[in-house]
Each structure stands twice: as C-alpha cells, then as structure tokens.
C-alpha cells in the first residue's frame, strides 16, 4: 500500500502543467524550465530514430553536472564491456544539460520533463530502456513508477543517507520508503549509508560500492600528470599554492594569507567563474594590493613566479595545476558548499577549505584522515599555510594521507558496472 505522501503526489501532480504555465509568467527561472522542455518529445523521438537498434539501452539520470560526473566512469566501462549498448542521459538542471548536451557517448541527451503521469509514461514508452540508473538523488515519483511498470531494471548509484537526511523526516520517510523499494540495486558511497538504507527503509538490496568519482578523478589524474609536465617549468624550484574554484569570499582571505609567504610560495588562482567581468575584478583587486599578476591567456616568457600571481582565465587547467601544486585551497566553502576536494587529493597534496562542507562526504573524510584542514578566517589560513611551507615533513605526511584516502576508495565503477552488465547479459 502506497504512503499517504505518494498517493497525494499522484493525485496532485497532473495539476503541475497548469500551475507552471501560470507562475512562469512572473518567475524567469520557471519560464526557462518550461521553454527548455517545449518540443522535447518530437526532438527526442527524431534523435532516437536516427540511431541503430541497441542490444540494450541504459538510461542515466543526473540532476546536474556533479552527479553526471559520477556516472561517467560507469558509462565508459559499460560501453567497453557490453557490445551494442547505447546510453541516453537526462538532466533536471539547465546547467547540467547545457554543460553535457554534446556528450559524445550518448545516443541522446535531454531534459527530464515535468513529472506528470502522462509525461512519465510517454517518456518511458519512447526510450524503451532496459536499465535505468539514477545518480545519487533527484527522485521523481511518477517517473520512477512508470519505469518500474515498464519492467526495466532500476539502479540507484552513489547513494548517500547521512544522519539528518531529509529522507528520514517523519513526513517524508513513507514516501521515500516507497521510492527506494522500486530499485533492484542500491549502491551506496559508504558503509554507514548502506546500513541506514537497510535499517531505516528495509532496502536489503543496498550495498556499499563507493563513489565512482574517485575512479573518474584517478583516471583523469594519470592524464593530467602528463600534461602538467608543460606547466611545471613555469615554477622552477618553487612551492605552488593553487586556489581552485575560488569565489570572491575565498580570494578575500586567500590572497592576504599568502602574501607573507610569497618569497617561498607561488600563487595560482583558478576562479570558479572565468568570464571577463570576474577576471577583471580579480586583477583589479590584485592591482589595488600592489601585487603583480598575469592571466594565463596573456602569459609569456617574462612570467616571474616569484613576483607574479598567475590568474587562470580559461577552463580546462585545474586538474593539471593541481598536479604541479604543493598545496591546494578549494573554494566554495565560504558560500554554499566546498567544491571538489577529490581532484587535488588524488595528486597527494594537502587540501585546505572553509567551514561549509556539510554536503561533501569526501571533504569530511579527508578531514578525518588528516589530509584536509578547515580554515574559518584569514588568520587560520595563514597559520596553516605557514606550517606547510616551513615543515616539509608535515607537508609530505599530509599529502600522503590525501593520496591514500583516494586510493582506498577506488573500485566503485567496477562494482556498479558489473551489476548492470549482468542485467544486459540476462536480457540478451
């Protein structure tokens, strides 16, 4: 018997199109949401008609870019191991779709439509997927029920269930029990999450696989180490501090914390946003502090790492710069949440970030492992940097802990891919 919450959702969700049409006139984001999905079904049908009949079809849904990056290594492994497999990818967010709409390994990349029973059934009928893999979260009840009714195997990957999760709240627990019960396999990122799914929701199919992003970052690290050879000569004999995915509040403490150490430590800033106005802001801020700086796009042979800050105004450099860094500061944790902390850790360097990291299990894991340091202000950041610069043994030990943290968590891709391979084999 369905929970009250699921029953209510089924009853009210058919009203969503009318509600969206009404309120989108005043809310630009909702208008963008609606406009992006207009013409979805004819366009998707035409795209699928143009691809050969697959032996099996895997439908991957990701809320946004971060969740899709967790799926990428699994998709790559399956395309190597399952002949004739094709993959379709859906996104909920505009940013996810726009960033990955040209993903070359997908037969189609599309927006998930508004979650009504009619849309859900229509999409399932059109895709004819054999396996559905949902990354981490983004549970849409009508869509999940339609997939289940189609007979497709359902996999929840990179699932997390930390203490205090909204899934456990009294008003929502019944709904999520119904939704989680639809999945044939639930792969969690850690053992406590696995046990929580089993004890709180009775999901006996839950098992720990780990986070596929560790595999993704590890593979990318091997490539970035090769490409980093071109950047390493820019900093001969210098320690390098890379500020990755920084925002203005990060830069406000990072630059002054670094200044007293500049004779020994070079600074590279890789802002989260690289559009011209943000780069202009950063360069002007450095000029006001009388700190010489150059952008990577305008850098020439005269670049002096002892005097100049390198500001990265192009995308695609962060992994390579972490590969040549001695210390990494990861931005975002003075805003909503810290950005990717695995990317620097895989290179065996200590990681620093601000106080807001609650939505990042890997950040918490790095702290527990002694591989990451949380800084709450400029003084704490300066003290942490000074210790790394003046104590090579401490620097090396912290970096080794970061590398070990990543190494111990490799292998999720193989576990998830093997389960999906077996579903493909049983179909064929």
PEGIKA-V370123 format. One record per residue. OMEGA is omega in radians with two decimals (999 if undefined). Layout:
omega=OMEGA
omega=OMEGA
This chain:
omega=-3.10
omega=3.09
omega=3.10
omega=-3.10
omega=3.14
omega=3.11
omega=3.13
omega=3.14
omega=3.12
omega=-3.07
omega=-3.02
omega=-3.04
omega=3.07
omega=3.12
omega=-3.04
omega=-3.13
omega=3.13
omega=3.13
omega=3.13
omega=3.14
omega=-3.08
omega=-3.01
omega=-3.11
omega=3.09
omega=-3.08
omega=-3.10
omega=-3.06
omega=-3.12
omega=3.12
omega=3.06
omega=3.07
omega=3.11
omega=-3.10
omega=-3.12
omega=-3.11
omega=-3.09
omega=3.09
omega=-3.11
omega=-3.09
omega=-3.00
omega=3.09
omega=-3.14
omega=-3.14
omega=3.12
omega=3.13
omega=-3.13
omega=-3.11
omega=3.11
omega=-3.07
omega=-3.12
omega=3.13
omega=3.08
omega=-3.10
omega=3.00
omega=3.05
omega=3.10
omega=3.07
omega=3.07
omega=3.12
omega=3.04
omega=3.09
omega=3.11
omega=-3.11
omega=-3.01
omega=-3.08
omega=3.13
omega=3.10
omega=3.13
omega=3.05
omega=-3.12
omega=-2.99
omega=-3.13
omega=3.10
omega=3.11
omega=-3.12
omega=3.13
omega=-3.11
omega=3.13
omega=3.07
omega=-2.97
omega=-3.04
omega=3.14
omega=3.06
omega=3.11
omega=2.89
omega=-3.01
omega=2.99
omega=-3.02
omega=3.07
omega=3.09
omega=2.98
omega=-3.01
omega=3.05
omega=-3.08
omega=3.11
omega=-3.14
omega=-3.09
omega=-3.11
omega=-3.02
omega=-3.10
omega=3.12
omega=3.14
omega=-2.94
omega=-3.07
omega=-3.13
omega=3.02
omega=3.10
omega=3.01
omega=-3.00
omega=3.04
omega=2.95
omega=-3.11
omega=3.05
omega=-2.97
omega=3.00
omega=3.12
omega=-3.13
omega=3.13
omega=-3.10
omega=3.14
omega=-3.13
omega=-3.13
omega=3.13
omega=3.13
omega=-3.12
omega=-3.06
omega=-3.09
omega=-3.12
omega=3.07
omega=3.14
omega=3.07
omega=3.10
omega=3.09
omega=-3.12
omega=2.94
omega=-3.11
omega=-3.07
omega=-3.06
omega=3.11
omega=-2.94
omega=-3.12
omega=-3.12
omega=-3.14
omega=3.13
omega=3.13
omega=3.11
omega=3.14
omega=-3.13
omega=-3.13
omega=-3.11
omega=3.11
omega=3.02
omega=-3.05
omega=-3.08
omega=3.00
omega=-3.06
omega=-3.12
omega=-3.11
omega=3.12
omega=3.11
omega=-3.11
omega=3.05
omega=-3.13
omega=3.13
omega=3.09
omega=3.11
omega=-3.05
omega=-3.11
omega=-3.04
omega=-3.10
omega=-3.06
omega=-3.01
omega=3.13
omega=3.11
omega=-3.09
omega=3.03
omega=3.10
omega=-3.07
omega=-3.12
omega=-3.13
omega=-3.14
omega=-3.02
omega=3.09
omega=3.10
omega=3.00
omega=-3.14
omega=-3.08
omega=-3.13
omega=-3.14
omega=-3.10
omega=3.07
omega=3.10
omega=3.11
omega=-3.13
omega=3.12
omega=3.08
omega=-3.10
omega=-3.04
omega=-3.06
omega=-3.03
omega=3.13
omega=-3.11
omega=-3.10
omega=3.11
omega=-3.12
omega=3.04
omega=-3.12
omega=3.00
omega=-3.03
omega=-3.10
omega=-3.12
omega=3.12
omega=3.10
omega=3.09
omega=3.14
omega=-3.11
omega=3.14
omega=3.11
omega=3.13
omega=3.13
omega=-3.13
omega=3.10
omega=-3.08
omega=3.10
omega=3.10
omega=-3.11
omega=-3.12
omega=3.13
omega=3.14
omega=-3.11
omega=-3.07
omega=-3.13
omega=3.11
omega=-3.05
omega=-3.05
omega=3.09
omega=-3.08
omega=2.89
omega=-3.05
omega=3.02
omega=3.10
omega=3.01
omega=-3.02
omega=3.10
omega=-3.08
omega=3.02
omega=-3.07
omega=3.12
omega=3.08
omega=-3.09
omega=-3.12
omega=3.08
omega=-3.06
omega=-3.08
omega=3.12
omega=3.09
omega=3.14
omega=-2.98
omega=-3.13
omega=-3.07
omega=-2.95
omega=3.13
omega=-3.12
omega=-2.95
omega=3.05
omega=-3.12
omega=3.02
omega=3.10
omega=3.10
omega=-3.07
omega=3.11
omega=3.11
omega=-3.06
omega=3.10
omega=-2.99
omega=-3.08
omega=3.13
omega=3.09
omega=3.10
omega=3.12
omega=-3.13
omega=-3.11
omega=3.12
omega=3.11
omega=3.11
omega=3.11
omega=3.14
omega=3.10
omega=-3.13
omega=3.09
omega=3.10
omega=-3.12
omega=3.10
omega=3.06
omega=-3.11
omega=3.14
omega=-3.13
omega=-3.10
omega=3.07
omega=-3.06
omega=-3.12
omega=-3.13
omega=-3.12
omega=-3.07
omega=3.10
omega=-3.06
omega=-2.99
omega=2.94
omega=3.07
omega=3.13
omega=-3.06
omega=-3.09
omega=3.10
omega=3.11
omega=3.01
omega=-3.08
omega=-2.91
omega=-3.12
omega=3.14
omega=-3.14
omega=3.03
omega=-3.11
omega=3.13
omega=-3.08
omega=2.99
omega=-3.11
omega=3.09
omega=2.92
omega=-3.11
omega=-3.06
omega=3.06
omega=-3.00
omega=2.90
omega=3.07
omega=-3.09
omega=-3.11
omega=-3.14
omega=3.08
omega=-2.98
omega=3.12
omega=3.12
omega=-3.06
omega=3.07
omega=-3.07
omega=-3.09
omega=3.13
omega=3.07
omega=3.08
omega=3.11
omega=-3.04
omega=3.10
omega=3.04
omega=-3.09
omega=-2.95
omega=-3.04
omega=-3.11
omega=-3.03
omega=-3.14
omega=-3.10
omega=3.14
omega=-3.13
omega=3.07
omega=3.10
omega=3.12
omega=3.11
omega=3.09
omega=-3.12
omega=-3.13
omega=-3.11
omega=-3.09
omega=-3.11
omega=-3.14
omega=3.07
omega=3.10
omega=-3.08
omega=-3.12
omega=-3.09
omega=-3.10
omega=3.13
omega=3.12
omega=3.13
omega=3.12
omega=-3.13
omega=3.13
omega=-3.11
omega=3.14
omega=3.12
omega=-3.09
omega=-3.04
omega=-3.09
omega=-3.10
omega=3.13
omega=3.11
omega=3.10
omega=-3.10
omega=-3.12
omega=3.13
omega=3.11
omega=3.13
omega=3.10
omega=3.11
omega=3.13
omega=-3.14
omega=3.11
omega=3.13
omega=-3.10
omega=-3.10
omega=-3.06
omega=3.08
omega=3.02
omega=-3.13
omega=-3.11
omega=-3.09
omega=-3.12
omega=-3.11
omega=-3.11
omega=-3.13
omega=3.12
omega=-3.13
omega=3.06
omega=-3.13
omega=3.07
omega=3.12
omega=-3.13
omega=-3.12
omega=3.11
omega=-3.06
omega=999
